[in-house]
């Protein structure tokens, strides 16, 4: 595993935990008087875990994105001589 992928993995874990912490604090702030329990609300728990996973995935993919190789034809348009004209 390259250094870039390792750093991406570590930052994704931090993003997952950070997003979860923010969601928990927002829910506590909004419904504190009602004594909200995550075990009683499974749909909210699954939704918040999905949001945490999406945030971690986005961060991971942004960091680990491989740079195109120099001289490769990826991302370049097709030239007229390559089309057979």
N, C-alpha and C positions, 0 to 999 in steps of 0.2 A: 504494500500500500504506500503510495507516494505521500509526501509531506502535505501536499495540497488537499488530498482526500482525507487525510487524518485530521487536519485542521477543520475541514468542512464538517466532518463527523462530530468533532468536539463542539463546534459552534452550534450545530443543529441540536445537540442534546441540551445545550444551554438555552437555546431558543424554545425548545419544547417545555422545559421546566419554567422558564420565564413567562411564557404565554399562559401556562397553567396557573402560575402564581397571580398574574394579573386578572385572569378570569375569576379565580377564587376570591380575590379582594373586591372585585366589582360586585359579585353576587352577595358577598357578606355586607357590603355597604348598602346595596339596594334592598335587601330583604332581612336585615339583621333583627328587626323586632319580631318577625315571624318564625325565627329559629329554623332556617333552611337546612335541610339535611340532604346530602348528595345520594345517600342510600335510598331515600324515599322517592327521588326524582331521577330514574334511570335515563330518561330521554335527554335531560339536560346534561347529565354526566357524559353520555355518549357524544352529544353535540360538542361539548367543551373539549373532549379528547380528540375529536375530529379536527377542531380548530387548532389545537396544539400540534397535531400531526401535520396539518397543512402548512403552518408557519415553519415548522422544522424542515419540511420537504423543500419549501421555497428557498430557505436560507442555504440548505445543503446544495441544491442545484445551482444557485447563484455562485457559490464559492468554488465548487469542484469543476465547473464548466471547463472542458478542455479547450485550449487555445488552438485555432487551426494551424496546421503545419505550414511552414514557409514553402512556397512553390507548389502547394497542392491546388487542385482545380476546384475544391469545394468552395462554394460561395461565389464563384466567378461565373459570369454569363457565358453562353456558348458563342464562340466566334464563328463568323461566316465560313471560314475554311474548315472548321470542325464539323459543320453540318453537311459537307459534301458539295458545297457550291463553289 
